[in-house]
Amino acid sequence: MLKKQQWLVAAAGAVLLIVTFVFGRFSPKHKDHQEEGASGGEAGVGSGIFEITTYINDQKKALSPSQSAYLTSLEDALTRGDLVTQRKQNFQALSNFWRDSARNFLPYIYYYGEKAKLENSEKTLNFAAHSMLEELRGVSDPGLRVWMATQANDLFSRSLKINPENDSTVVGLGSTYFFGVSGAPMEGILKVRGVADKNPGNVFAQFMLGYGGLVSGQTDKAIERFKAVVQLDPNHTEAIFLLAEVYERKGDKKEAVMWYEMGKKNVENPELLKALEEKIKTLK
């Protein structure tokens, strides 16, 4: 049986996977890496420690001959490029390939992040970091989740050196500690709380404090924060579904139904809508 904290994290991941599938944070989408790792379908996933090079090499097997040839030319150019400008261009080209041609999120955002580090631009560093942070909330494989969180942490840290006053970056950095970055989750919660205390209307800070409450097993505090998010942003679907899930797990069927009904209004996918309706029926 899962411990309280474990089921909370699992529940959050399950709900957010649904939200990601319905509303699509990014293109391309990632798959359910835990299932693939468990079945031995992907190298570098499900093996404890995630290795991006191993993962990319495995993904190359699915490429067409023309894609493989083009990718090889891009990788060769990267090894030959010495100037920073050349390497930035090469990383961008690799990122574009995995995004547009191969439609694979991890290599796309990894290479984009490498380019952002060389560019040392607050805008590009934050884009890569926030992309990692948002996508990893739907990842269930522990090794992959820690790797993505660590990558985001590094990118956010670099961005804060450029602009220490960016509250969104502070919240992002603090949030990475919820997902296994070295350090206690409370360290991250304190960083995020500082922003929320300064600006209670910061939806991102309030939401991540709610998520931090889930990770630390403080469900009542998580509920309080998620309700604050919905009050600030009535269409914040992630917060709505997480409230429904937490109330269901707590055994409060009436509240769970209310939040599932609210979240259902934003679901257009017929199959998921049907699944939600069935769940609501079982709770009534």
Protein Blocks (a to p, Z undefined) as FASTA:
>chain_A
ZZfklmmmmmmmmmmmmmmmmnombacddddfklmmmnopaghihnlpacfklmmmmmmm
mpcfklmmmmmmmmmmmmmpmbfklmmmmmmmmmmmmmmmnopaklmmmmmmmmmmmnop
aklmmmmmmmmmmmmmmpcblklmmmmmmmmmmmmmmmmmmmmmlmklmmmmmmmmmnop
acdfklmmmmmmmmmmmmmmlmklmmmmmmmmmmnopaklmmmmmmmmmmmmmmlmklmm
mmmmmmmmnopaklmmmmmmmmmmmpmblklmmmmmmmmmmmZZ
